[in-house]
Amino acid sequence: MTKENLIPTASSETTSQSGGAGAESPSKNIKRRSFLKGLGVTGAALSAGSLLAEASQSSAIVTIGDVAILRFLAAAEILETDLWQQYNELGGIPDSEVPGGTGNRRYTNAVKKLDADMDQYIHDNTEDEMTHEVFINAYLVSKGAEPVSLEQFRNLPSSQATGAQNIGRLTNIMQLTVDTTWWTRYRSRTGNPDLGDTFAQAVPTLAVGQHTAIPRTNADLQDLTFLQAIANTAGFHFATIEQGGTSLYPKLAQRVTGLEVLRIVLSIGGTEIMHFQTWADKAGNAPPIADAVDPVTGVHVTFPDLNSPPFGGEDFQTNLIMPEPTAFLSRNLPACSIIRPTQTRGAAMGALKALTADGLFIGQSKEFFTFMHTLAVEADLAVRE
C-alpha cells in the first residue's frame, strides 16, 4: 500500500444516516450553532449537512496507521486463538464451533474446581478469539489491505496428553511465568500503572520459574495435587491474558483515525473486558495448595488462601471482581473506576513484551520475533489524523 488513505467504502448504515430520518430540525441546528460558536467554530463548518458528510467520510476512511493497528490486533488474536485452542482441546468443549481435540476428563475436572461451568467458558472464549481474528483479517481484505498469517511460525510442540491434537503450535503454555499483579492492581484504590505505580503478585510463586498450564503428558495426570496446581495455573493465566487485551484495545483506540475502525476496536475490546472479569472471578476460586512440585522440572508452586493472612484485605479479597476506584489522569482528580493501564505510548510493543515475558514464545524462531516486532513498531507509529 502506497496511498495515505485507502479507498473508502461507505457501509449501508453510514449511507442511511446521511439524510432522511437523520436530518436535524432547524431548532437543533440553531442550538448546535450556538454551542459550536462558543467553541470558536464558525462558517461553513456549522452546516448540519457538511457535518454529516464529514462524519460519513471519516467513518469510511482507513489510513495506513489504522491498517497497522488492525494488523497487529489480527496477529494478537491469532496468538490468542492458538493458546485458547490448546486449553479447549483438553479442558473445554471440542465441537463443531471450536473443532480440534477430544477433551481430557481428569484435567477438565481439575479446572472445574474453579467453577462448574469452566469448560463452557473456555469453549466460548476460544470461539470469541477465533471470530476476532477472522473478522479483522476479512475487514483488512475488504479495504484492499494485506491480512496477517502466522502459519509459517506454527512449529512449537503440542501436549502429548490424551485429548490434545498433535499439531504445530504458535504459543507455548507449558513453560509459563505468570504475572498476577493484575489482581492487586484492580483492587488498589490509589495505584495506577499509568502514574508509575507497581503492584504485588497475588501468587508470587507463579511469577518465578516455568509452570505448565496443561498436562504435558498423561504422567502429569497422576499426582492429583500437581494436577490441581496445573489447573490453578491455567485459571490465573486465563485472566492474565485477557486483562492484557482489556488494556490493549482502548490504548490503540486512541490512535485510530477512521470512525469505522474505531468502532471495530471498541466493539472487540469490550468482549475482552467481559472475558477478563469472568476469569478474574474464577481465579479467586482456585483451591489453596500449600506446595506442589513439578516432577519434571522440580519447580515449586504455592496457591495461598488470598482471604487470609499474610494476604487478605481489600488488595487480595477474592470477591472484589469489579475494578475499585483509583487515581486516573491526575492524583488531583477524584478516584474513578477504570480500565488500567490505558496510556497509549508503546501500547503494541508493551503487549508483545508482556506476552514474551509470560513464556508464550519459548521455542519460537528468530523470524517470528522479527515479524511480530515489526507489526508492533508499525502499530505504535500510528497516530490519529
C-alpha positions as CSV (number, residue, x, y, z in Angstrom):
1,M,0.0,0.0,0.0
2,T,1.4,3.4,-1.0
3,K,-1.6,5.7,-0.6
4,E,-2.1,7.5,2.7
5,N,-5.8,6.7,2.7
6,L,-7.3,3.5,1.2
7,I,-10.4,3.8,-0.9
8,P,-13.3,4.5,1.4
9,T,-16.3,2.1,1.3
10,A,-19.4,3.5,2.9
11,S,-21.5,1.0,4.8
12,S,-25.3,0.8,4.4
13,E,-25.6,2.1,7.9
14,T,-23.4,5.2,7.1
15,T,-25.5,5.8,3.9
16,S,-28.7,5.6,5.8
17,Q,-27.5,8.2,8.3
18,S,-26.7,10.8,5.8
19,G,-30.2,12.0,5.1
20,G,-33.9,11.4,5.6
21,A,-34.6,10.5,9.2
22,G,-31.1,11.5,10.1
23,A,-31.7,15.2,9.2
24,E,-31.9,17.6,12.1
25,S,-34.6,20.1,12.8
26,P,-33.8,23.9,12.4
27,S,-34.1,24.4,16.2
28,K,-31.5,21.7,16.8
29,N,-29.2,23.3,14.2
30,I,-29.5,26.6,15.9
31,K,-28.7,25.1,19.3
32,R,-25.6,23.4,17.8
33,R,-24.5,26.6,16.1
34,S,-24.7,28.4,19.4
35,F,-22.7,25.6,21.1
36,L,-20.1,25.4,18.3
37,K,-19.7,29.2,18.1
38,G,-18.9,29.1,21.8
39,L,-16.0,26.8,21.0
40,G,-14.8,29.2,18.2
41,V,-16.2,27.1,15.3
42,T,-17.7,29.3,12.5
43,G,-18.5,29.4,8.8
44,A,-19.3,26.5,6.6
45,A,-18.3,24.1,9.3
46,L,-21.5,24.9,11.1
47,S,-23.7,23.4,8.3
48,A,-25.5,20.3,9.5
49,G,-25.2,18.8,6.0
50,S,-21.4,19.4,5.9
51,L,-21.0,18.0,9.4
52,L,-22.9,14.8,8.4
53,A,-20.9,14.5,5.2
54,E,-17.7,14.9,7.1
55,A,-18.8,12.2,9.6
56,S,-19.7,9.9,6.8
57,Q,-16.4,10.3,5.1
58,S,-14.5,9.9,8.4
59,S,-16.3,6.6,9.0
60,A,-15.2,5.1,5.7
61,I,-11.6,6.3,5.8
62,V,-8.9,3.6,6.6
63,T,-5.5,5.2,7.0
64,I,-2.1,3.5,6.8
65,G,-2.0,3.8,10.6
66,D,-5.4,2.2,11.0
67,V,-4.2,-0.7,8.9
68,A,-1.1,-1.1,11.0
69,I,-3.2,-1.2,14.2
70,L,-5.6,-3.7,12.8
71,R,-2.7,-5.9,11.5
72,F,-1.2,-6.0,15.0
73,L,-4.5,-6.8,16.6
74,A,-5.1,-9.6,14.0
75,A,-1.8,-11.1,14.9
76,A,-2.6,-10.8,18.6
77,E,-5.9,-12.5,18.1
78,I,-4.3,-15.3,16.1
79,L,-1.9,-15.9,19.0
80,E,-4.8,-15.8,21.5
81,T,-6.8,-18.3,19.4
82,D,-3.8,-20.6,19.4
83,L,-3.4,-20.7,23.1
84,W,-7.1,-20.9,23.8
85,Q,-7.4,-23.8,21.3
86,Q,-4.9,-25.7,23.4
87,Y,-6.9,-25.1,26.6
88,N,-10.2,-26.1,24.8
89,E,-8.8,-29.3,23.5
90,L,-8.1,-30.6,27.0
91,G,-10.3,-28.6,29.3
92,G,-13.1,-27.1,27.2
93,I,-15.7,-28.5,24.8
94,P,-14.4,-29.5,21.4
95,D,-17.3,-29.4,19.0
96,S,-18.2,-28.0,15.5
97,E,-18.0,-24.4,16.8
98,V,-14.5,-25.0,18.2
99,P,-13.1,-28.1,16.5
100,G,-9.9,-29.9,17.5
101,G,-9.1,-32.3,20.3
102,T,-11.3,-34.7,22.2
103,G,-11.1,-33.4,25.8
104,N,-9.3,-34.8,28.9
105,R,-11.6,-35.8,31.7
106,R,-9.1,-35.6,34.6
107,Y,-7.8,-32.1,33.6
108,T,-11.3,-30.9,32.9
109,N,-12.5,-32.0,36.4
110,A,-9.5,-30.2,38.0
111,V,-10.3,-27.0,36.1
112,K,-13.9,-27.3,37.1
113,K,-12.8,-27.0,40.8
114,L,-12.7,-23.2,39.9
115,D,-16.3,-23.3,38.6
116,A,-18.6,-26.0,37.4
117,D,-19.0,-24.2,34.0
118,M,-15.4,-23.7,33.3
119,D,-15.4,-26.0,30.2
120,Q,-18.2,-23.9,28.6
121,Y,-16.4,-20.7,29.4
122,I,-13.2,-21.9,27.9
123,H,-15.1,-23.0,24.8
124,D,-16.8,-19.6,24.4
125,N,-13.6,-17.6,25.0
126,T,-11.9,-19.7,22.3
127,E,-14.7,-19.2,19.8
128,D,-14.6,-15.4,20.5
129,E,-10.9,-15.1,19.7
130,M,-11.4,-17.2,16.6
131,T,-14.1,-14.8,15.3
132,H,-12.0,-11.8,16.2
133,E,-9.0,-12.9,14.1
134,V,-11.2,-13.9,11.2
135,F,-13.2,-10.7,11.2
136,I,-10.2,-8.4,11.4
137,N,-8.4,-10.1,8.6
138,A,-11.6,-10.1,6.5
139,Y,-12.1,-6.4,7.1
140,L,-8.5,-5.7,6.1
141,V,-9.0,-7.6,2.8
142,S,-12.3,-5.7,2.2
143,K,-10.3,-2.5,2.3
144,G,-7.6,-3.7,0.0
145,A,-5.1,-4.2,2.8
146,E,-2.9,-7.3,3.5
147,P,-4.3,-9.8,6.1
148,V,-2.0,-11.4,8.7
149,S,-0.9,-15.0,8.7
150,L,1.3,-16.7,11.2
151,E,1.1,-20.2,9.8
152,Q,4.8,-20.2,8.8
153,F,5.6,-20.0,12.6
154,R,3.4,-22.9,13.7
155,N,6.3,-25.0,14.9
156,L,6.0,-25.4,18.7
157,P,5.1,-28.8,20.2
158,S,1.7,-29.9,21.4
159,S,0.8,-31.5,24.6
160,Q,1.1,-35.3,24.4
161,A,-1.7,-35.9,26.9
162,T,-4.8,-37.7,25.8
163,G,-7.2,-35.3,24.1
164,A,-4.8,-32.9,22.5
165,Q,-4.1,-32.6,18.8
166,N,-0.6,-33.4,17.8
167,I,-0.1,-30.3,15.6
168,G,2.3,-27.4,15.4
169,R,1.5,-24.5,17.8
170,L,2.3,-20.8,17.8
171,T,2.3,-20.5,21.6
172,N,3.8,-22.4,24.5
173,I,1.6,-22.8,27.6
174,M,3.8,-25.5,29.1
175,Q,6.6,-23.1,30.3
176,L,4.7,-20.1,31.7
177,T,5.9,-17.4,34.1
178,V,2.6,-15.9,35.1
179,D,2.3,-12.3,36.1
180,T,-0.6,-12.0,38.7
181,T,-0.1,-8.3,39.6
182,W,-3.4,-7.6,37.7
183,W,-5.1,-9.0,40.8
184,T,-3.8,-6.3,43.2
185,R,-3.8,-3.6,40.5
186,Y,-7.5,-3.8,40.0
187,R,-8.2,-3.8,43.8
188,S,-6.0,-0.8,44.6
189,R,-7.7,2.4,45.4
190,T,-4.6,4.5,45.0
191,G,-2.4,2.9,42.4
192,N,-2.4,3.2,38.6
193,P,0.4,1.9,36.4
194,D,-0.1,4.9,34.1
195,L,1.0,7.0,37.0
196,G,4.1,4.8,37.7
197,D,2.7,2.6,40.4
198,T,3.7,-1.1,40.9
199,F,1.7,-3.9,42.5
200,A,2.2,-7.1,44.5
201,Q,1.8,-10.6,43.0
202,A,-1.3,-12.5,44.0
203,V,0.5,-15.8,43.6
204,P,4.2,-15.0,44.0
205,T,5.5,-18.4,43.1
206,L,3.8,-18.3,39.7
207,A,6.0,-15.4,38.8
208,V,9.1,-17.4,39.4
209,G,10.3,-20.3,37.2
210,Q,8.4,-22.0,34.5
211,H,5.0,-23.6,35.0
212,T,2.7,-25.7,32.8
213,A,-0.9,-24.8,32.5
214,I,-2.0,-28.0,30.7
215,P,-0.8,-31.6,31.2
216,R,2.2,-32.2,29.1
217,T,1.7,-36.0,29.0
218,N,-0.6,-38.4,30.8
219,A,2.1,-38.6,33.6
220,D,1.0,-35.2,34.7
221,L,-2.5,-36.6,35.5
222,Q,-1.3,-39.0,38.2
223,D,-0.4,-36.7,41.1
224,L,-3.8,-35.1,42.0
225,T,-2.1,-32.2,43.9
226,F,0.2,-31.4,41.0
227,L,-2.7,-31.8,38.6
228,Q,-4.8,-29.2,40.6
229,A,-1.8,-26.9,40.5
230,I,-1.7,-27.1,36.7
231,A,-5.5,-26.3,36.6
232,N,-5.0,-23.4,39.1
233,T,-2.1,-22.1,36.9
234,A,-4.4,-22.1,33.9
235,G,-7.1,-20.3,35.9
236,F,-4.8,-17.4,36.7
237,H,-3.2,-17.4,33.2
238,F,-6.7,-17.0,31.7
239,A,-7.1,-13.7,33.5
240,T,-3.5,-12.6,32.8
241,I,-4.0,-13.0,29.1
242,E,-7.4,-11.3,28.9
243,Q,-6.5,-8.3,31.1
244,G,-3.8,-7.6,28.5
245,G,-6.5,-7.4,25.8
246,T,-8.7,-5.3,28.1
247,S,-6.0,-2.6,28.2
248,L,-4.6,-3.1,24.6
249,Y,-7.8,-2.2,22.8
250,P,-8.5,1.1,24.5
251,K,-4.8,2.0,24.2
252,L,-4.8,1.5,20.5
253,A,-8.2,3.1,20.0
254,Q,-6.7,6.4,21.0
255,R,-4.5,6.2,17.8
256,V,-7.2,5.2,15.3
257,T,-8.4,7.7,12.7
258,G,-11.4,6.2,10.9
259,L,-14.6,6.0,12.8
260,E,-15.5,2.6,11.4
261,V,-12.1,1.2,12.6
262,L,-12.6,2.9,15.9
263,R,-16.0,1.1,16.1
264,I,-14.3,-2.2,15.4
265,V,-11.6,-1.7,18.1
266,L,-14.0,-0.6,20.7
267,S,-16.5,-3.3,20.0
268,I,-14.0,-6.2,20.1
269,G,-12.2,-4.6,23.0
270,G,-15.5,-4.8,25.0
271,T,-15.6,-8.5,24.8
272,E,-12.0,-8.7,26.1
273,I,-13.2,-6.9,29.2
274,M,-16.0,-9.4,29.6
275,H,-13.5,-12.2,29.3
276,F,-11.2,-10.6,31.9
277,Q,-13.9,-10.1,34.6
278,T,-15.1,-13.7,34.1
279,W,-11.6,-15.1,34.6
280,A,-10.8,-12.7,37.5
281,D,-13.8,-14.1,39.3
282,K,-12.9,-17.8,38.6
283,A,-9.3,-17.4,39.6
284,G,-10.5,-16.4,43.1
285,N,-12.0,-19.9,43.4
286,A,-8.7,-21.7,42.9
287,P,-8.3,-24.2,45.8
288,P,-5.4,-23.3,48.1
289,I,-2.3,-25.6,47.7
290,A,0.4,-25.5,50.3
291,D,3.1,-26.8,48.0
292,A,3.1,-28.6,44.6
293,V,6.3,-29.8,42.9
294,D,6.7,-30.3,39.2
295,P,8.0,-33.8,38.9
296,V,9.8,-32.9,35.6
297,T,11.4,-29.5,36.5
298,G,11.4,-29.6,40.3
299,V,9.7,-26.1,40.3
300,H,7.6,-25.5,43.4
301,V,4.3,-23.5,43.4
302,T,2.0,-22.4,46.2
303,F,-1.6,-21.2,45.8
304,P,-2.4,-19.2,49.0
305,D,-5.7,-18.5,50.6
306,L,-6.0,-14.9,49.4
307,N,-8.5,-14.0,52.0
308,S,-6.3,-15.0,55.0
309,P,-3.0,-13.6,56.4
310,P,-0.4,-12.7,55.2
311,F,-2.7,-11.9,52.4
312,G,-6.3,-10.7,53.0
313,G,-7.7,-7.2,53.0
314,E,-9.0,-5.3,50.0
315,D,-5.9,-5.8,47.9
316,F,-6.5,-9.6,47.9
317,Q,-10.2,-10.1,48.7
318,T,-11.4,-12.8,46.2
319,N,-15.0,-11.5,45.7
320,L,-13.8,-8.0,44.5
321,I,-14.2,-8.7,40.8
322,M,-15.2,-5.2,39.7
323,P,-12.4,-2.5,39.4
324,E,-12.1,-0.5,42.5
325,P,-12.0,3.3,42.0
326,T,-8.4,4.6,41.7
327,A,-6.3,7.6,40.6
328,F,-6.9,8.5,36.9
329,L,-5.1,11.0,34.7
330,S,-4.0,13.0,37.8
331,R,-3.9,12.4,41.5
332,N,-5.6,15.8,41.9
333,L,-8.8,14.4,40.3
334,P,-11.3,12.2,42.2
335,A,-10.8,8.5,42.2
336,C,-12.6,6.7,39.3
337,S,-13.3,3.0,38.5
338,I,-11.4,2.4,35.2
339,I,-9.6,0.0,32.9
340,R,-5.9,0.3,33.8
341,P,-3.5,0.9,32.2
342,T,-4.7,2.8,29.2
343,Q,-1.6,5.0,28.4
344,T,-1.2,4.7,24.6
345,R,2.5,5.2,24.3
346,G,4.2,2.0,23.2
347,A,1.0,0.0,23.6
348,A,1.7,-2.6,21.0
349,M,5.3,-3.2,21.9
350,G,4.3,-3.3,25.6
351,A,1.8,-6.0,24.8
352,L,4.3,-8.0,22.8
353,K,6.9,-7.8,25.6
354,A,4.3,-8.9,28.2
355,L,3.4,-12.0,26.1
356,T,7.1,-12.8,25.7
357,A,7.8,-12.4,29.4
358,D,4.8,-14.8,30.0
359,G,6.8,-17.5,28.3
360,L,4.3,-18.0,25.5
361,F,7.0,-17.8,22.8
362,I,9.7,-20.1,24.3
363,G,11.0,-22.1,21.4
364,Q,9.8,-19.7,18.7
365,S,12.1,-18.7,15.8
366,K,14.1,-15.5,15.3
367,E,12.0,-14.9,12.3
368,F,8.8,-15.0,14.4
369,F,10.1,-12.3,16.8
370,T,11.3,-10.1,13.9
371,F,7.8,-10.4,12.3
372,M,6.0,-9.6,15.5
373,H,8.4,-6.8,16.4
374,T,7.8,-5.1,13.0
375,L,4.0,-5.3,13.4
376,A,4.3,-3.8,16.9
377,V,6.5,-0.9,15.8
378,E,4.2,-0.1,12.9
379,A,1.2,-0.1,15.2
380,D,2.9,2.2,17.7
381,L,3.8,4.6,14.9
382,A,0.2,5.1,14.0
383,V,-1.3,8.5,15.0
384,R,-4.8,9.9,14.9
385,E,-5.1,12.1,11.8
